[in-house]
Amino acid sequence: MSPSNPDTPPRRQRRSSDEVRRLILEAAVQLFGDKGFAATTTREIAERAQVRETTMLRIYDSKEHLYNEAVLRPFTDFLDTFSTHWLDTVTPGGHPDEVLEQFVTELHDLVRENRALIAALGSQQASARHTQEALDHLESVGNAIAERYDLDFDVPVAIRIATASVIATTLLEDSLFPPELRGDRLRAELKRMLVGATLYRADR
């Protein structure tokens, strides 16, 4: 047997499909976060992930599909999981104080951990349908709370205001709030304001 040529690069070990998907999504997250949706190309994502572009497009057939999986899914998964949890409790909907404390805390953490990506959500209209579906699910929690506690608020508008308030405040947290006003203190006041708005009755 002839000795191996030292100048020949070693053959790269075949990667599993799960690993390829992971590498693609990680590359997409990095590039969408750095450059935004419009300025990022599928070729750049494939190169960053070190996979063939044709291979990547067999898994994710468009840039929009890849964006939704890499950027949008953590957000919509949070909304769906949160909604399902509170609809499946013994008292569907839960009390506003308890529900909004969890909502503010977990959404705040999600946005802080994915700040660049969450900020990009509003600039990509292809994601709007998926976002609305998750928010429609969240409406069911709001409807259950309103019915159980005889509350008078515009549920579809209110749940979107609550979501937007947490997202916007978290995105601007480091710019508008000095360090001593961030974190627990900010989340507590956000919750207090949202609970107060939910429980408010003009006729009482």
N, C-alpha and C positions, 0 to 999 in steps of 0.2 A: 504494500500500500504506500503510495507516495505521500510525503509529508504535506501538511496543509500549508498553503501560501500565507505568510504572515501579513501580506499586503491586502488580503481579501477580508472585507469587513464581516464580522460574525452575522449570521442570519438572525433577524429579529424573531423572537418567540411569538407564535401566533396568539393574538389576544382574543379573549372571549367577547361575545356580543355585548354582554353587560358592561365590560370594561370599555369597549368602543363607545357605547352610549354615554357612559360616564365622562369619558374624555371629551366627547363632542359637546355635552351640556356644560361642562366646566369651561371649555373654550368659548362657548356662546355667552355664558354669563359674564366672563371677563370682557369680551369685546363689546357686547351690548352695553355693559356698564360704562366702559371707557369711551365708546364712540357713538352710542345711540343706535337705534334701529336702522335709520336711513343710510348712515355712513358705513355700516358693517356689511360685508359681502359674505356669501356662503364659502367662497374660495378662502377668504381669510380665516374663517372658523375652521375649515378643514385643515388648513396648514397649521393653525395653532394646536389642533387636536392630533396632528400627525396621522391623519387618515385621508384616503382618497375622497375627493369631492363627490364622485359618483357613488361611493359607498355611503357617504353621509346622506345623500339625497334619496337613497333607497330606504333609509330609516326615517328621515324627516323630509318629506317631499317638497317643502318650500321653506323660505326664510321665515314666513309667518308661522308655519307649524313649529319650527324650531324655537322661535321667540316665545310662543305660547307655552311650550314645554319648559324652557329654561327660565323664563322670567315671570310669566303669568301664573303658572301652576302653583308655586308656593303661596301666592296670595289667595287664589280661588280655593285651594285646598283648605287653607285656614278658615275661610268663611263657611265652607261646606261642613267641615268637621265641627266648628263651633255651633252652627245651626242645628246639626243632627244631635249633638250632645244635649242641647237645651230643649229640643222637642221630644227627646226620649226620656226626660226626667219624670218623676212621679207627678210633679206639678208642671206640665209643659209650659215653657216660657220662663219660669223662675221669677224671682223678685227683681225689679229693675236695678236695685243697688248691687246685688250679687252678680247679675248678668253683666252689667256694665263694668264692674270692677275687673272681671275676667277679660272682657272684650278690650278694654283700654290697655291692660297690662300686656296681653299676648300680642295684640296688633302693634303696640308700641315697640315691643321687642323684635317682632318680625321686620318692621320698617327699618329700625336701627341696623339690623344685621344685613339688610339688603337695600340700603338707602339709594344707591345709584340706579338699581334696577326698578325699584318702586317709583322713583321719580320719572323713569322713562315710560311708565304705563300710560300716562295721559297723552303721549306723543304718538302712540301707535293705535290707529283706529281699528286695526284688524283684531285687537284684543277686546274691543268693546262688548261684543256679543257674549263672550265667555264671562267677562266681569259682571254683566247684567244678569246672567243666569245664576251666578253665585249670590248676588245681592237679592234676587227674587227669592231665593231659598231663605236668606236671612230675614226677609219680610215676614216669613211664617212665625219666627220667634217674636218679632214686634207685634204681630197680630194677636198672638197668644197672650202676651203681656197686657196689651190694651184691653182685651176681652176679660181676662181674669180680674184685673184691678179696676175695671171701669174707667179707663183713661181715655182722654180725648186728644189724640194727636194724629197727624197725617203720617201714617206708618211708612209708606214708600219714600217720602221725602225725609222723614226723621232718621231712618236707618242709613240713608246716604249722607246726610249731614254728619251723623255720628262717625261714620267711616272716614269721611273727608277731613273732619276735625282732627281725628287722631293722626292720620297720615300727614296732613299739612303741618301740624304742630311738631311732630317728630322730625320731619325733614328740615324744619327751621330751628330745631332745638338748640343746636350748637351756635347758631348765628344770633338768635334773639334772647336766649336765656343764659345768664352767667352760670358757672358751674354749680353754685349753691342752690339754684332754682330748678335744676334738671332732675331726671330720674324719678325717684319715689314722690318727691314733692310735686313735680309736674303732673305725674299720672294721677295723684290723688285729687288735684284740682280739676283736671279734665273729667274725671269720673263724677265729681260733685256737680259740675256744671251740667253734664249730660243727664244725670239722675234728676236734678232739679227741673230741667226742661221737660223731661218725660213725665214727671209727676204733676207738673203745673196744670191747674184748671182755672180758666178765666172766670168761671161761675162760682168759685169757692174762695 
